[in-house]
Amino acid sequence: MTDPVYRTILLFDIEQYGSRDDVEQPFLRRLLYEVVDSTLIDASVDDTAHLRADRGDSVMELIDTQVSVPALVKTLLTETPALLHNKNRLIASGTQMRLRIVLSSGYVAIDELDGWVGSDLNHAVRLLNSDPLRDALKGRDDDSVLCVSNGIYDGVVRHGPLGVRPGDFHRITVETKEGPTVAWLHGKQTAARSPGAGAPASAPPAGPAAQHTETRVEGSQYGQTGGTHYGDQKFDFTRPRPDQR
């Protein structure tokens, strides 16, 4: 197994992919690749600066640390939703694609089976599959929803780089077997509903809004995540970088 190296982790997942038939799924996969490729181009990610793993209904990208994370965040907030919207408006409503997107970072290694290994990667996958992220997409009319890890938020988003507004994110907490995982969702917060609940019996009393609201859900441990290591790429997982900690 290679030594772990620090990378930016970018994940895309298609909503309700399993409910599509065998004709729609290949179409959605092609559409997903177009969106991911365009996102990387718009964020100035060179072909040699990222490594991709295909998961059928999702795509995982490991991106070199020399790539600007603020540029990635800005692209995911602006260019990616616009591109997805323009593609969806040209196809039938039943075939349109909606995406959950996670931007995180951490140490990842590649094992002897070309699998991607690392607790930081598992953390990103938990966020991608978390109920708050799924519920956020279900509760909105948008074609995509973005979640960033706490590290990405503290290191980049909260400083408000050009094109990024920290106030447009709200904090969530996902409970896992290893303890709570904190992350930040972009967009308006949707009120949680109990199963089968209708309109609330009475409106809550007026009062000042809390600065941060946390959503807690139960989750489970995700194990090793495999990947495909393309031999023709120049992406180097084995050489340590001097600027890595």
C-alpha positions in Angstrom: 0.0 0.0 0.0 1.2 3.5 -0.8 1.9 6.0 1.9 -1.1 8.3 2.6 -1.0 11.7 0.9 -3.1 14.7 1.6 -5.6 15.5 -1.1 -8.8 17.6 -1.7 -11.7 15.1 -1.9 -14.6 15.9 -4.2 -17.7 13.6 -4.4 -20.8 13.6 -6.7 -23.8 11.3 -6.3 -26.9 11.0 -8.4 -30.2 11.2 -6.5 -32.5 8.2 -6.8 -30.2 6.5 -9.4 -31.4 3.0 -8.4 -35.0 3.8 -9.3 -34.0 4.5 -13.0 -34.3 1.8 -15.6 -31.4 0.4 -17.7 -31.9 3.0 -20.5 -31.9 6.0 -18.1 -28.9 5.0 -16.0 -26.3 5.0 -18.8 -27.7 8.4 -19.9 -27.4 9.8 -16.4 -23.8 8.5 -16.1 -22.8 10.3 -19.3 -24.5 13.4 -18.0 -22.7 13.1 -14.6 -19.3 12.8 -16.4 -20.0 15.9 -18.4 -20.9 17.9 -15.3 -17.8 16.7 -13.4 -15.4 17.3 -16.3 -16.8 20.8 -16.8 -16.5 21.5 -13.1 -12.9 20.6 -13.0 -12.1 22.6 -16.2 -13.9 25.7 -14.8 -11.9 25.3 -11.5 -8.6 25.1 -13.5 -7.9 21.5 -12.4 -5.4 20.0 -14.9 -5.8 16.4 -16.1 -2.7 15.4 -14.3 -3.8 17.0 -11.0 -6.7 14.6 -10.1 -7.5 11.0 -9.9 -11.0 9.6 -10.4 -12.9 6.6 -9.2 -16.2 5.5 -10.7 -19.0 4.2 -8.4 -21.8 3.8 -11.0 -24.1 6.4 -9.5 -21.3 8.5 -8.1 -17.9 9.9 -9.0 -15.0 10.4 -6.6 -12.1 12.8 -7.3 -8.8 13.1 -5.4 -7.4 16.5 -6.3 -3.8 17.7 -5.9 -3.3 20.3 -3.1 -1.8 22.8 -5.5 -5.3 23.3 -7.0 -7.0 26.3 -5.4 -9.7 25.2 -3.0 -11.4 28.7 -3.0 -11.7 28.3 -6.8 -13.2 24.8 -6.4 -15.8 26.1 -3.9 -16.7 29.1 -6.1 -17.1 26.8 -9.1 -19.3 24.4 -7.2 -21.5 27.2 -6.0 -21.9 28.9 -9.4 -20.8 27.1 -12.5 -21.8 23.6 -11.5 -25.4 24.4 -10.7 -25.8 26.6 -13.8 -24.3 23.8 -16.0 -26.6 21.2 -14.5 -29.7 23.4 -14.8 -28.9 24.1 -18.5 -28.6 20.4 -19.2 -31.7 19.5 -17.3 -33.9 22.1 -19.1 -33.2 20.3 -22.4 -34.4 16.9 -21.3 -37.6 15.3 -20.1 -38.4 16.0 -16.5 -38.4 12.2 -15.7 -34.8 11.9 -16.9 -33.4 15.0 -15.2 -30.5 14.6 -12.8 -30.1 16.0 -9.3 -26.8 15.8 -7.4 -25.5 15.6 -3.9 -22.0 17.1 -3.8 -19.4 17.0 -1.0 -16.1 18.8 -0.8 -13.7 17.6 1.9 -9.9 16.9 2.4 -7.6 14.5 4.1 -5.1 11.7 3.8 -5.7 8.9 1.3 -3.6 5.8 0.4 -4.0 3.2 -2.4 -3.8 -0.4 -1.5 -2.5 -3.4 -3.5 -6.0 -3.8 -5.1 -6.0 -0.2 -6.3 -8.5 0.6 -3.5 -8.6 4.0 -1.9 -8.1 3.7 1.9 -8.4 6.3 4.6 -10.6 7.5 7.5 -10.8 11.0 5.9 -12.2 9.5 2.8 -14.7 7.5 4.8 -15.7 10.7 6.5 -16.4 12.3 3.2 -18.5 9.3 2.1 -20.5 9.5 5.3 -21.3 13.1 4.5 -22.4 12.3 1.0 -24.8 9.6 2.2 -26.0 11.5 5.3 -29.7 12.2 5.9 -29.3 16.0 6.2 -27.8 16.1 2.7 -30.4 13.8 1.2 -33.2 15.7 2.9 -31.8 19.1 1.8 -31.9 18.1 -1.8 -35.4 16.6 -1.4 -36.7 19.8 0.2 -35.4 22.1 -2.5 -36.2 22.9 -6.1 -32.5 23.2 -6.9 -30.8 20.6 -9.1 -27.9 20.1 -6.6 -26.9 20.7 -3.0 -23.3 21.2 -1.7 -21.9 20.1 1.6 -18.4 21.0 2.8 -16.4 19.5 5.6 -15.7 21.4 8.8 -12.1 21.7 7.7 -13.0 23.2 4.3 -15.4 25.6 6.0 -12.9 26.8 8.7 -10.0 27.0 6.3 -11.7 28.5 3.3 -15.4 29.3 3.4 -15.6 31.2 6.7 -13.1 33.7 5.3 -15.4 34.7 2.5 -13.2 34.5 -0.6 -14.5 36.2 -3.7 -17.7 34.6 -4.8 -18.3 32.7 -1.5 -20.6 33.9 1.2 -20.2 32.1 4.6 -23.7 33.2 5.7 -25.2 31.0 3.0 -24.0 27.9 4.8 -25.4 26.3 8.0 -23.9 23.8 10.3 -25.0 20.1 10.6 -23.8 17.2 12.7 -24.0 13.6 11.6 -23.8 11.0 14.3 -21.6 8.0 13.5 -20.1 5.1 15.4 -16.9 7.1 15.8 -18.7 10.1 17.2 -20.3 13.3 15.7 -19.1 14.6 12.3 -19.6 18.3 11.8 -20.1 19.7 8.3 -21.7 22.7 6.6 -24.6 22.7 4.1 -25.1 25.4 1.5 -28.5 27.0 1.1 -31.5 27.7 3.2 -32.2 25.4 6.1 -35.3 23.3 5.8 -37.4 22.4 8.8 -37.3 18.8 9.9 -40.6 16.9 9.8 -41.7 13.8 11.7 -42.7 10.8 9.7 -46.3 11.3 8.6 -46.6 14.7 10.1 -48.7 17.3 8.4 -48.8 21.0 9.1 -47.7 22.0 12.6 -50.5 22.3 15.2 -49.3 25.7 16.2 -46.6 28.2 15.1 -43.5 28.4 17.3 -43.2 31.6 19.4 -41.4 34.5 17.7 -37.9 35.2 18.8 -34.4 35.8 17.7 -32.9 33.3 15.4 -30.1 31.1 16.7 -26.7 31.7 15.2 -26.2 28.1 14.3 -28.7 25.2 14.3 -27.5 21.6 14.3 -29.2 18.6 12.7 -28.3 15.2 14.3 -29.0 11.9 12.5 -27.9 8.3 13.1 -25.4 6.8 10.7 -23.2 3.8 10.4 -19.5 3.1 9.7 -18.3 3.0 6.1 -15.5 0.6 5.4 -12.7 0.7 2.8 -13.5 2.5 -0.4 -12.0 1.1 -3.6 -10.9 3.0 -6.6 -9.5 2.7 -10.1 -6.0 3.9 -10.7 -5.5 4.8 -14.3 -2.0 4.0 -15.4 -1.7 6.7 -18.1 -2.1 9.4 -15.5 0.9 11.3 -14.0 -0.8 11.6 -10.6 1.8 10.6 -8.0 0.6 9.1 -4.8 4.0 7.9 -3.6 6.1 11.0 -3.6 5.7 13.0 -0.3 5.2 16.7 -0.8 7.3 19.2 1.2 4.3 21.3 2.1 2.4 18.4 3.6 2.1 18.0 7.3 
